[in-house]
Amino acid sequence: MITTFLLERKSWILFFIIIQFLQLFIAHLDPSLSLTSMLYIGFISSILFIFFLFYRYHKETHFFKALSDREITIDLSSLPDAHSPFENIIENSMVSQIELLKRENEQSSLQLEQEKDELLSWIHEVKTPLTALHLLIQQLSVTDLKAQITYEWLRIHLLLDQQLYHKRITFIENDLYVEYIHLEDLLYDEMKTIQTWCIQKGIGVEINLEVKEVLTDSKWLAFVLRQLLTNAIKYSNKSDIIITSYKENGQVHLAIKDEGIGIDIKDMPRIFEKGFTSTSKHHNNYATGMGLYLTKKVTDALDIFIKVESKLLQGSTFTLIFSEKNEFDQLL
């Protein structure tokens, strides 16, 4: 801060030095003036000037030190008090800017909330004709056509469902209902929705559950399983998906293993990033890059650790590890 202050006052300091040299130069030219006396005056005035600079440094930099140490926030109470006209100008300007940002932020939040509500309402409205369409598809007699239309219907259904949960995830803490969940029932419900897709791609599903129950929220866990299962089916072909549950080190593990195209090792650190669709063949499957991103967001909120093991062209295993002593126990 001292360096900054001296740089800010360099014109003053330069002006003072010029005045001192000017006095000495005049004393040198004018015999009536004593050079020794002028040197003495210059020395005394320099000492006084240095003390003056120290005084002004402590007085002027207090406000700016407080500003530099202040955290970036829109809280006006953290602004330091102004004690000079220029400091008042700065303070008034900052207050005006912060109040403007607050108003704009409130307007943006209201607009965003309104758009979210409208989108959620639209998704729910679309689900009604989508359900009716599914019932009509079941009445088709042409098997090949029925399978193709069902697959496209399922894609729309899953994308709408993903968007619905994407908008809800911001308020997931307010939408939790913690209870003991029967994993088998949950898995069969999810498999029932995507069984046509499995049949179309020649994919079998094997479920082997040593642990039957976990303590969590059924709706959000179902969403996580839906994302992992659809990923496994999307990137597999004529192979099996193996779902197992077991207990290890006091923690429940739920693993979903596929024999699909796998994940390149260079992509592993980024698979949970928003919008990331891999650098291998994943982008050829119309990936949105949102499935695993939302999965990670939900598992973090549910206090579930997700472990990924994968080899390119050999398949992947996504394992959900439930906490040994879950804080949700206190809610029951």
C-alpha positions in Angstrom: 0.0 0.0 0.0 3.0 2.4 0.7 4.2 1.9 -2.9 0.7 2.6 -4.2 0.4 5.7 -2.1 3.8 7.1 -3.3 3.0 6.3 -6.9 -0.3 8.2 -6.5 1.5 11.2 -4.9 4.5 11.1 -7.2 3.5 14.4 -8.8 3.5 16.1 -5.4 6.8 14.6 -4.5 8.4 15.6 -7.8 7.0 19.1 -7.4 8.5 19.4 -3.9 11.9 18.3 -5.1 11.8 20.8 -8.0 11.0 23.6 -5.6 14.0 22.6 -3.4 16.4 22.6 -6.3 14.9 25.9 -7.6 15.7 27.5 -4.2 19.2 26.2 -4.2 19.7 27.3 -7.8 18.5 30.9 -6.9 20.8 31.0 -3.9 23.7 29.9 -6.1 23.0 32.8 -8.5 22.2 35.5 -5.9 25.1 36.3 -3.7 22.9 38.1 -1.2 21.3 34.7 -0.3 23.3 32.3 1.8 23.6 28.9 0.2 24.2 27.3 3.6 21.0 28.8 5.0 19.0 27.6 1.9 20.5 24.1 2.4 19.4 24.2 6.1 15.9 25.4 5.1 15.7 22.7 2.4 16.7 20.0 4.9 14.2 21.1 7.5 11.4 21.4 4.9 12.3 17.9 3.6 12.0 16.4 7.1 8.6 18.2 7.6 7.5 17.0 4.1 8.4 13.4 5.0 6.4 13.6 8.2 3.5 15.2 6.3 3.6 12.2 3.8 3.5 9.7 6.7 0.5 11.6 8.2 -1.3 11.7 4.9 -0.5 8.0 4.2 -2.2 6.9 7.4 -5.1 9.2 7.0 -5.8 8.6 3.3 -5.1 4.9 3.0 -7.3 3.7 5.8 -10.4 3.8 3.6 -8.7 2.2 0.7 -7.1 -0.5 2.8 -10.6 -1.4 4.1 -11.9 -1.6 0.5 -9.0 -3.8 -0.7 -9.6 -6.2 2.3 -13.3 -6.2 1.8 -14.8 -9.4 0.5 -16.7 -9.1 -2.9 -20.3 -8.9 -1.8 -23.4 -6.8 -2.2 -23.7 -6.3 1.5 -23.6 -2.6 2.1 -22.8 -3.0 5.8 -19.2 -4.1 4.9 -18.4 -0.8 3.2 -15.9 1.4 5.2 -17.0 4.8 6.4 -15.9 7.7 4.3 -14.1 10.6 6.0 -13.2 12.9 3.1 -15.1 14.4 0.1 -13.4 12.1 -2.4 -14.1 9.1 -0.2 -17.7 10.2 0.0 -17.8 10.2 -3.8 -16.4 6.7 -4.0 -18.8 5.4 -1.3 -21.9 7.0 -2.9 -20.9 5.6 -6.3 -20.4 2.1 -4.8 -23.7 2.3 -2.9 -25.6 3.3 -6.0 -24.0 0.5 -8.1 -24.7 -2.1 -5.4 -28.3 -1.0 -5.1 -28.7 -1.2 -8.9 -27.2 -4.7 -8.9 -29.6 -5.7 -6.1 -32.6 -4.5 -8.1 -31.4 -6.2 -11.3 -30.7 -9.4 -9.4 -34.1 -9.4 -7.8 -35.7 -8.8 -11.3 -33.6 -11.6 -12.8 -34.4 -14.0 -10.0 -38.1 -13.3 -10.4 -37.9 -13.7 -14.1 -35.9 -16.9 -13.8 -38.4 -18.3 -11.3 -41.3 -17.5 -13.5 -39.6 -19.1 -16.5 -38.8 -22.2 -14.4 -42.4 -22.5 -13.3 -43.7 -22.0 -16.9 -41.3 -24.7 -18.1 -42.3 -27.2 -15.4 -45.9 -26.5 -16.2 -45.3 -27.1 -19.9 -43.4 -30.3 -19.2 -46.3 -31.6 -17.1 -48.8 -30.6 -19.8 -46.7 -32.4 -22.5 -46.5 -35.6 -20.4 -50.3 -36.0 -20.7 -50.5 -36.4 -24.5 -47.2 -38.3 -24.3 -48.9 -40.9 -22.0 -51.9 -41.0 -24.3 -49.5 -41.5 -27.3 -47.8 -44.4 -25.5 -51.2 -46.1 -25.0 -51.9 -45.7 -28.7 -48.5 -47.1 -29.6 -49.4 -50.3 -27.6 -52.3 -50.9 -29.9 -50.2 -51.0 -33.1 -50.0 -54.4 -34.7 -46.9 -53.9 -36.9 -44.1 -55.1 -34.6 -41.2 -53.3 -36.3 -43.0 -50.0 -36.6 -44.2 -50.3 -33.0 -40.6 -50.9 -31.8 -39.3 -47.9 -33.7 -42.1 -45.5 -32.6 -41.7 -46.8 -29.0 -38.0 -46.0 -29.1 -38.6 -42.5 -30.3 -41.3 -42.0 -27.7 -38.9 -43.2 -25.0 -36.3 -40.7 -26.1 -38.7 -37.9 -25.8 -40.0 -39.2 -22.5 -36.5 -39.5 -21.0 -35.4 -36.0 -22.3 -38.5 -34.4 -20.8 -37.9 -36.3 -17.5 -34.3 -35.1 -17.5 -35.3 -31.5 -18.0 -37.9 -31.8 -15.3 -35.4 -33.0 -12.7 -32.8 -30.5 -14.0 -35.2 -27.6 -13.0 -36.0 -29.2 -9.7 -32.5 -30.0 -8.6 -31.8 -26.5 -7.4 -34.4 -27.0 -4.6 -33.6 -30.7 -4.0 -33.2 -30.2 -0.2 -36.8 -29.1 0.0 -38.0 -32.1 -2.1 -36.5 -35.0 -0.1 -38.5 -37.7 1.6 -36.1 -40.1 3.3 -37.2 -43.7 3.9 -36.0 -47.3 3.5 -36.3 -48.1 -0.2 -36.7 -51.6 -1.7 -34.1 -51.6 -4.4 -35.6 -54.5 -6.3 -39.0 -52.8 -6.7 -37.3 -49.6 -7.7 -35.1 -51.3 -10.3 -38.0 -53.3 -11.8 -40.1 -50.1 -12.2 -37.2 -48.4 -14.1 -36.6 -51.5 -16.2 -40.2 -51.7 -17.1 -40.0 -48.3 -18.8 -37.0 -49.1 -20.9 -37.6 -52.8 -21.6 -38.6 -52.1 -25.2 -35.3 -50.4 -25.8 -33.4 -53.3 -24.3 -35.3 -55.8 -26.5 -34.6 -53.6 -29.6 -30.8 -53.6 -28.9 -30.6 -57.2 -27.7 -29.6 -56.2 -24.2 -30.3 -58.5 -21.2 -30.4 -57.3 -17.6 -29.3 -59.5 -14.6 -30.2 -58.3 -11.1 -28.4 -59.8 -8.1 -29.1 -58.0 -4.9 -27.5 -59.1 -1.6 -28.7 -55.9 0.1 -32.4 -55.3 -0.5 -32.9 -51.9 1.2 -31.2 -48.5 1.4 -32.1 -45.4 3.3 -32.5 -42.5 0.8 -35.1 -40.6 -1.2 -36.9 -43.0 -3.7 -37.7 -40.4 -6.3 -34.2 -38.9 -6.6 -32.5 -42.4 -6.4 -34.9 -43.5 -9.2 -33.7 -40.6 -11.3 -30.1 -41.5 -10.7 -30.7 -45.2 -11.7 -32.6 -44.0 -14.7 -29.7 -42.0 -15.9 -27.1 -44.8 -15.3 -29.3 -47.4 -16.9 -30.1 -45.4 -20.0 -26.4 -44.6 -20.4 -25.6 -48.3 -20.1 -28.2 -49.2 -22.8 -27.3 -46.3 -25.0 -23.6 -47.3 -25.3 -24.1 -51.1 -25.4 -25.3 -53.5 -28.0 -26.3 -57.2 -27.7 -24.7 -57.6 -24.3 -25.8 -57.8 -20.7 -26.1 -55.2 -18.0 -25.4 -56.6 -14.5 -26.8 -54.9 -11.4 -25.5 -56.0 -8.0 -25.7 -54.8 -4.5 -23.5 -55.8 -1.6 -22.1 -54.5 1.6 -18.4 -53.6 2.0 -16.7 -52.0 5.0 -20.2 -51.3 6.4 -21.4 -49.4 3.3 -24.0 -50.5 0.8 -22.7 -50.7 -2.8 -25.0 -50.7 -5.8 -23.1 -51.4 -9.0 -24.4 -51.2 -12.6 -22.0 -52.9 -15.0 -22.3 -52.9 -18.8 -20.2 -54.2 -21.7 -20.5 -51.2 -23.9 -18.0 -49.0 -25.6 -16.5 -47.8 -22.3 -14.9 -44.5 -21.5 -11.5 -43.3 -22.6 -9.1 -42.9 -19.7 -8.4 -39.3 -20.8 -12.1 -38.5 -20.5 -12.6 -40.0 -17.0 -11.8 -36.7 -15.0 -14.4 -34.8 -17.0 -17.4 -37.2 -17.3 -19.4 -35.4 -14.6 -18.8 -31.9 -16.1 -21.9 -30.1 -17.5 -22.2 -30.6 -21.3 -19.2 -32.9 -21.7 -20.0 -35.6 -24.3 -16.6 -37.4 -24.5 -14.0 -37.3 -27.1 -14.6 -40.8 -28.3 -17.7 -42.3 -30.0 -20.2 -40.9 -27.5 -20.9 -37.8 -29.6 -22.4 -40.0 -32.3 -25.2 -41.0 -30.0 -26.9 -37.6 -29.7 -25.5 -37.2 -26.2 -26.5 -34.1 -24.3 -23.8 -34.2 -21.7 -26.4 -33.6 -18.9 -27.1 -37.1 -17.7 -24.0 -37.8 -15.6 -23.7 -34.1 -14.6 -27.2 -34.3 -13.0 -26.4 -37.7 -11.6 -23.4 -36.3 -9.7 -25.4 -33.3 -8.5 -28.1 -35.6 -7.1 -25.7 -38.1 -5.5 -23.9 -35.3 -3.8 -27.1 -34.0 -2.4 -28.1 -37.5 -1.2 -24.7 -38.1 0.4 -23.9 -40.9 -2.0 -20.5 -41.4 -3.4 -20.3 -42.5 -7.1 -17.3 -44.5 -8.3 -16.6 -45.2 -12.0 -14.4 -47.9 -13.4 -14.2 -48.2 -17.2 -12.0 -49.4 -20.0 -12.4 -48.3 -23.6 -14.3 -50.9 -25.7 -14.7 -53.2 -22.6 -17.5 -51.5 -20.7 -18.1 -49.5 -17.6 -19.1 -50.0 -14.0 -20.9 -47.2 -12.0 -21.1 -47.9 -8.3 -23.2 -46.0 -5.9 -21.8 -46.1 -2.4 -24.2 -45.2 0.4 -22.8 -43.7 3.6 -22.2 -46.2 6.4 -23.7 -43.8 9.0 -26.0 -41.6 7.0 -27.0 -38.3 8.5 -30.5 -39.1 7.3 -30.8 -41.6 10.2 -31.5 -38.7 12.5 -34.6 -37.8 10.5 -36.4 -41.1 11.0 
